[in-house]
Amino acid sequence: MKNKFYEHYRIKPGKNFKLSLVNPDDTSQFELDKKEALAHLKTLNVKLDKLQELLYAESKHKILIIMQGMDTSGKDGAIREVFEGVNPQGVTVKSFKAPTSEELGHDFLWRVHKAAPSNGEMVIFNRSHYEDVLIVRVHDLVSKDIWQKRYEHINDFERMLTDEGTVILKFFFHISKEEQKERLQARLDDPQKHWKFRVTDLAERKFWTKYMQAYADMIPKTTTAYAPWYVVPSDHKWYRNLVVASVLVETLERLKMSYPKSPEKLDGIKVV
């Protein structure tokens, strides 16, 4: 793509980043309107399908996609709509819920490392190891001394993964508190969406300011040249999906992948 509008949302290391200055309602960086954007997204879906097949066939690269955001920010929706049509054989979605007693007996990255992609795989983390500098901070589950050290541990972990051939892309889906209210209410108003609603969502909403501060501190401390954060305005679902799909397609195209040659001689073989 000539107009790499999505690069506007990439947080560069050392940048004086302020989350409060990012508008969750922004759609200004894409030159076309919503209708044209949705048509372009369909084109990107097709490209992503072909690129993921190449990734799987070549089996040289590993892709780790990390999605973080407040409740209703659209992690599930982005996975469903951006990866529409992609062969599930080479794509895995991993969600990290409250750790088990076994997981708590290890370091906080133990369960995460086991879920990292192998050659040819694309793994999507729907929430991730970043919960261990977010929710534990907001709810005082561990001391400040512990969660502050984890920024460096995460950077070292991600550096190790990239040194071993993993491409890491990290997306923070940034929505406004007002948009979250509308999306939660929509779940309450539609009986078919009641299964998605949790009373605990309202309890977590009370900690909105603390979560925003935690994200504001975490993003600049963990965005790196090898594992960058993209802060994606997500009040508009179509724009959120467009940013994510654009980043993915451009990243995969840069890998210059090709189909492997057959290890066998196929000349003269006919199917009868």
C-alpha positions as CSV (number, residue, x, y, z in Angstrom):
1,M,0.0,0.0,0.0
2,K,1.3,3.4,-1.0
3,N,-0.4,5.2,1.9
4,K,0.7,3.4,5.0
5,F,-1.9,5.2,7.2
6,Y,-1.6,2.6,9.9
7,E,2.0,3.7,10.7
8,H,0.5,6.7,12.3
9,Y,-0.6,4.4,15.2
10,R,2.7,2.7,15.7
11,I,4.4,3.8,18.9
12,K,8.1,4.3,18.4
13,P,10.6,3.6,21.2
14,G,11.6,6.8,23.0
15,K,8.6,8.7,21.7
16,N,6.9,11.1,24.2
17,F,3.7,9.0,24.2
18,K,0.5,10.2,25.9
19,L,-2.5,7.9,25.7
20,S,-4.7,10.8,26.7
21,L,-3.9,12.5,23.4
22,V,-5.0,9.5,21.2
23,N,-8.6,10.0,20.1
24,P,-10.5,6.6,20.2
25,D,-13.0,8.0,17.6
26,D,-10.3,8.9,15.1
27,T,-10.7,7.7,11.5
28,S,-8.8,10.6,9.8
29,Q,-5.7,8.7,8.6
30,F,-7.5,6.6,6.0
31,E,-8.3,8.8,2.9
32,L,-11.5,7.0,1.8
33,D,-14.9,6.7,3.4
34,K,-16.4,3.7,5.4
35,K,-17.9,2.0,2.3
36,E,-14.7,2.1,0.4
37,A,-12.8,1.0,3.6
38,L,-15.0,-2.1,3.9
39,A,-14.4,-3.0,0.3
40,H,-10.7,-2.6,0.9
41,L,-10.9,-4.8,4.0
42,K,-12.4,-7.6,1.8
43,T,-9.3,-7.3,-0.5
44,L,-7.0,-7.5,2.5
45,N,-8.9,-10.6,3.8
46,V,-8.1,-12.3,0.5
47,K,-4.5,-11.3,0.6
48,L,-4.2,-12.4,4.2
49,D,-5.6,-15.8,3.4
50,K,-3.0,-16.3,0.6
51,L,-0.2,-15.0,2.8
52,Q,-1.1,-17.2,5.7
53,E,-1.1,-20.2,3.4
54,L,2.4,-19.2,2.2
55,L,3.5,-18.8,5.8
56,Y,2.3,-22.3,6.6
57,A,3.7,-23.9,3.5
58,E,7.1,-22.3,3.7
59,S,7.4,-23.0,7.5
60,K,10.2,-20.6,8.1
61,H,8.6,-17.8,10.0
62,K,6.6,-17.5,13.2
63,I,3.9,-14.8,13.7
64,L,2.7,-13.7,17.2
65,I,-0.2,-11.2,17.3
66,I,-1.0,-9.7,20.7
67,M,-4.4,-8.1,21.2
68,Q,-5.1,-6.1,24.4
69,G,-7.9,-3.7,25.3
70,M,-10.7,-3.0,27.7
71,D,-13.9,-5.1,27.7
72,T,-15.9,-4.6,24.5
73,S,-12.9,-3.0,22.7
74,G,-13.3,-5.7,19.9
75,K,-10.6,-8.3,20.4
76,D,-13.1,-11.1,19.4
77,G,-14.6,-9.1,16.7
78,A,-11.2,-8.3,15.1
79,I,-10.2,-11.9,15.2
80,R,-13.5,-12.9,13.5
81,E,-13.5,-10.2,10.8
82,V,-9.9,-9.7,10.0
83,F,-9.1,-13.5,9.8
84,E,-12.3,-14.3,7.9
85,G,-11.5,-17.2,5.5
86,V,-8.1,-17.9,6.8
87,N,-7.3,-21.7,7.1
88,P,-7.5,-22.5,10.8
89,Q,-4.9,-25.3,10.3
90,G,-2.1,-22.8,10.7
91,V,-3.8,-20.2,13.0
92,T,-4.3,-20.6,16.7
93,V,-6.1,-18.2,19.1
94,K,-5.0,-18.4,22.7
95,S,-6.8,-16.7,25.6
96,F,-5.2,-16.3,29.0
97,K,-7.6,-16.3,31.8
98,A,-7.0,-16.3,35.6
99,P,-3.9,-18.5,36.1
100,T,-4.3,-22.0,37.6
101,S,-2.6,-23.1,40.7
102,E,0.1,-24.9,38.6
103,E,0.7,-21.7,36.6
104,L,0.9,-19.6,39.7
105,G,3.7,-22.0,40.9
106,H,5.9,-20.9,38.0
107,D,7.1,-17.5,36.7
108,F,4.4,-15.3,35.0
109,L,5.8,-16.0,31.5
110,W,5.8,-19.8,31.8
111,R,2.4,-20.4,30.5
112,V,2.8,-17.8,27.8
113,H,6.1,-19.2,26.4
114,K,4.4,-22.6,25.9
115,A,1.8,-20.9,23.6
116,A,4.3,-19.1,21.4
117,P,4.2,-20.0,17.7
118,S,6.4,-22.5,15.9
119,N,7.6,-22.4,12.3
120,G,4.8,-21.7,9.9
121,E,2.3,-20.8,12.7
122,M,0.4,-17.7,13.4
123,V,-0.7,-17.4,17.0
124,I,-3.1,-14.7,18.3
125,F,-3.1,-13.9,22.0
126,N,-6.5,-12.6,23.0
127,R,-5.2,-10.9,26.1
128,S,-1.7,-11.9,27.1
129,H,1.3,-11.6,29.4
130,Y,0.5,-7.9,29.6
131,E,-2.3,-8.8,32.1
132,D,0.6,-9.2,34.5
133,V,1.4,-5.5,34.5
134,L,-2.2,-4.4,34.1
135,I,-4.9,-6.2,36.1
136,V,-2.3,-7.2,38.9
137,R,-1.5,-3.5,39.2
138,V,-5.1,-2.2,39.1
139,H,-6.3,-4.7,41.7
140,D,-3.1,-4.7,43.8
141,L,-2.6,-8.5,43.3
142,V,1.2,-8.1,43.5
143,S,3.4,-5.4,44.9
144,K,4.6,-2.4,42.8
145,D,8.2,-3.7,43.0
146,I,7.1,-6.9,41.3
147,W,5.0,-5.5,38.5
148,Q,7.5,-2.7,37.7
149,K,10.2,-5.2,37.1
150,R,8.0,-7.1,34.7
151,Y,8.3,-4.5,32.0
152,E,12.0,-5.4,31.5
153,H,11.2,-9.1,31.8
154,I,8.6,-8.8,29.0
155,N,11.0,-6.9,26.8
156,D,13.7,-9.5,27.3
157,F,11.2,-12.3,26.6
158,E,10.0,-10.7,23.4
159,R,13.6,-10.0,22.3
160,M,14.4,-13.6,22.8
161,L,11.4,-14.7,20.7
162,T,12.3,-12.3,17.8
163,D,16.0,-13.4,17.9
164,E,14.7,-16.9,17.4
165,G,12.7,-15.8,14.3
166,T,9.3,-14.7,15.7
167,V,7.6,-11.6,14.3
168,I,5.6,-9.9,17.0
169,L,2.8,-7.4,16.4
170,K,1.0,-5.8,19.4
171,F,-2.3,-4.0,19.1
172,F,-4.0,-2.0,21.9
173,F,-7.7,-1.4,21.0
174,H,-8.4,2.0,22.4
175,I,-12.1,2.8,23.0
176,S,-13.7,5.6,24.9
177,K,-15.6,5.0,28.1
178,E,-18.8,6.3,26.4
179,E,-18.4,3.7,23.6
180,Q,-17.9,0.9,26.1
181,K,-21.1,2.0,27.8
182,E,-23.0,1.8,24.5
183,R,-21.6,-1.7,23.7
184,L,-22.4,-3.0,27.2
185,Q,-25.9,-1.7,27.0
186,A,-26.4,-3.2,23.6
187,R,-25.5,-6.6,25.1
188,L,-28.1,-6.1,27.7
189,D,-30.8,-5.0,25.3
190,D,-30.4,-8.0,23.0
191,P,-31.3,-11.4,24.6
192,Q,-29.1,-13.1,22.0
193,K,-26.1,-11.3,23.4
194,H,-26.8,-11.9,27.1
195,W,-24.2,-14.7,27.0
196,K,-21.5,-12.1,26.3
197,F,-22.5,-9.9,29.3
198,R,-20.9,-10.4,32.7
199,V,-21.8,-8.4,35.8
200,T,-18.1,-8.3,36.6
201,D,-17.8,-6.1,33.4
202,L,-19.6,-3.3,35.3
203,A,-17.3,-3.8,38.3
204,E,-14.2,-3.5,36.1
205,R,-15.6,-0.4,34.5
206,K,-15.3,1.4,37.9
207,F,-11.5,1.0,37.5
208,W,-11.5,2.7,34.1
209,T,-9.1,5.5,35.2
210,K,-6.7,3.1,36.8
211,Y,-6.6,0.9,33.7
212,M,-6.0,3.9,31.4
213,Q,-3.0,4.9,33.6
214,A,-1.7,1.4,33.6
215,Y,-1.9,1.3,29.8
216,A,-0.4,4.7,29.5
217,D,2.6,3.6,31.5
218,M,2.9,0.2,30.0
219,I,2.8,1.0,26.3
220,P,5.9,3.3,26.0
221,K,7.9,1.0,28.4
222,T,7.3,-2.1,26.2
223,T,7.1,-0.8,22.6
224,T,10.3,-1.7,20.9
225,A,11.8,-1.8,17.4
226,Y,11.4,-5.6,17.4
227,A,8.0,-5.7,19.0
228,P,6.1,-2.5,18.5
229,W,2.7,-1.4,19.9
230,Y,0.0,-0.1,17.6
231,V,-2.5,2.0,19.5
232,V,-5.6,1.5,17.4
233,P,-8.6,3.9,17.6
234,S,-11.5,1.4,18.1
235,D,-14.7,3.3,18.6
236,H,-15.4,2.5,15.0
237,K,-15.1,-1.3,14.4
238,W,-14.5,-1.0,10.7
239,Y,-11.6,1.3,11.2
240,R,-10.1,-0.9,13.9
241,N,-10.3,-3.9,11.6
242,L,-8.8,-2.0,8.7
243,V,-5.8,-0.9,10.7
244,V,-5.1,-4.4,12.0
245,A,-5.5,-6.1,8.6
246,S,-3.3,-3.5,6.9
247,V,-0.5,-4.0,9.4
248,L,-0.7,-7.8,9.1
249,V,-0.7,-7.8,5.3
250,E,2.2,-5.4,5.0
251,T,4.2,-7.3,7.6
252,L,3.7,-10.6,5.9
253,E,4.5,-9.2,2.4
254,R,7.8,-7.9,3.7
255,L,8.8,-11.5,4.5
256,K,9.2,-12.3,0.8
257,M,7.9,-15.8,1.3
258,S,7.7,-18.4,-1.4
259,Y,6.2,-21.9,-1.8
260,P,8.8,-24.7,-1.2
261,K,9.9,-27.0,-3.9
262,S,8.8,-30.6,-3.8
263,P,11.4,-32.9,-2.3
264,E,10.5,-35.5,-5.0
265,K,10.9,-35.5,-8.7
266,L,7.4,-35.0,-10.2
267,D,8.3,-34.9,-13.9
268,G,6.3,-37.4,-15.9
269,I,3.9,-38.3,-13.2
270,K,0.2,-38.5,-14.3
271,V,-2.8,-39.1,-12.2
272,V,-5.0,-41.9,-13.6
